[in-house]
Amino acid sequence: MSELTLESLARRLEEVERRLNEKPPSFIARTKDWRSVVGISEDNEFTRLMLAEIEAAHEADRQAALSEETP
């Protein structure tokens, strides 16, 4: 391999950019919201129960932190 110089790196970068610009995208743009993909939606019972449990855990943590702060 030849010596790496700024000029050789610039040429290599130009070649990579040229190839990328020639190639059409090989992916399909996402149109769905990520929550629908992973199944998180407030429209089902499981999610409502999960969110209630999370909120209860957060509230318990808040209460524990408050009780530790009081003398």
Rosetta blueprint (number, residue, H / E / L):
1 M L
2 S L
3 E L
4 L L
5 T L
6 L H
7 E H
8 S H
9 L H
10 A H
11 R H
12 R H
13 L H
14 E H
15 E H
16 V H
17 E H
18 R H
19 R H
20 L H
21 N H
22 E H
23 K L
24 P L
25 P L
26 S L
27 F L
28 I L
29 A L
30 R L
31 T L
32 K L
33 D L
34 W H
35 R H
36 S H
37 V H
38 V H
39 G L
40 I L
41 S L
42 E L
43 D L
44 N L
45 E H
46 F H
47 T H
48 R H
49 L H
50 M H
51 L H
52 A H
53 E H
54 I H
55 E H
56 A H
57 A H
58 H H
59 E H
60 A H
61 D H
62 R H
63 Q H
64 A H
65 A H
66 L H
67 S H
68 E H
69 E H
70 T L
71 P L
